[in-house]
Amino acid sequence: MIPPLIIGQAERLGIDLIAITDHNASANVSAVIAAAHGSTVHVLPGMELQTQEEVHMLCLFDSLVASSAFQVEVDQRLPDLRNNPEYFGEQFVVDDTGDFIRREERLLLSSANLPLEEAVQLVHACGGLAIPAHIDRRAYGLIANLGLIPTNSEFDALEISSQLSLSQAAELIPGASRFPLIQSGDVHYLADFLGTNLLTLAEPTIAEIRLAFKQEAGRALNHLPAPEQATG
Amino acid sequence: MDLQQIVDELHLKPITDSKALENIPVTSAYASDLLSCVMAGAKSGGVWITLQAHMNVVAVASLLDISAVILTENARPDPAVLDKANEQGVRLLSSPHTSFTICGQLWSLGLRAS
């Protein structure tokens, strides 16, 4: 799934805002941003952090400067384990055409020594959005691992996977409806793209998305039907 | 102690195509549902007790050369995970009991942390 194909697929589906959220990593973001030049797709840098509790959380930023600052903090808290491609797959860093640059040696499939609440504070300190990922999933999901949404959480939104509808999520997950909900394809393969979140923004920035999540100042978060339903 | 003994005493159900379990020695046990802890603490040749049944469980078990993963509370891996386990030679054994019960039974058999 190389950068030009990611951008091409997003454009084809009419998706104009995507975030790159690799696992504990952001080395491939700049390549996707470069590949997006001249396209209709805006790319937000980010990562999918794995917290100490093995909960996955999306961390979205406005700029590479901000996401790099966050990456530095995360790197300091990752265990010093080496990747073993035979067991965990390759961890490639590529350029904007998808050509190999280097291998990431450090095992990214691990937990950062960062509790969830502290991770949220850190993301906010770097000017980003903190969104627990696929909270409905058994593996690495907030609900599966913590049992419930912690009280006084400052999450900007919650993400549900494509396995559940938004109304089901609001109904089945206690406390979920207190937060803005987004649904993502968790795109590991080009066919995973969903494009069901509709954000009304003045420009594609974190500040604007924050307003949209709160449905304030004319910015809004709405949802389109999932592709299967649309053709049903 | 060998794996067949454990399967017999604990009434475990092998769900991978594992054979000749009597030839597999078991020298320790580790119980955790957090893979990061397992990667730090589990020893090769031991059994791993968990209710996690996703793909990364197979990768970690394979990497650490775990003799078998005991999936508790009837945790069911999906077909892709089972295929990967068979491909990698990772033995998965199922039990309806809780991790606590399985740990207690292994302890009674004389198995220890290391």
Contacts between the chains, C-beta under 8 A, distances in Angstrom:
chain1	res1	chain2	res2	distance
A	50	B	36	8.0
A	52	B	36	8.0
A	53	B	34	7.7
A	54	B	34	5.2
A	54	B	35	6.8
A	54	B	36	6.4
A	79	B	36	7.4
A	79	B	40	7.4
A	81	B	39	6.8
A	84	B	63	6.0
A	87	B	59	4.8
A	87	B	60	7.8
A	87	B	62	5.4
A	87	B	63	4.3
A	88	B	59	5.5
A	88	B	63	7.6
A	109	B	56	6.8
A	109	B	59	7.6
A	110	B	36	5.5
A	110	B	39	7.0
A	111	B	34	7.3
A	111	B	36	3.9
A	138	B	54	7.1
A	139	B	52	7.3
A	139	B	54	4.2
A	139	B	56	7.4
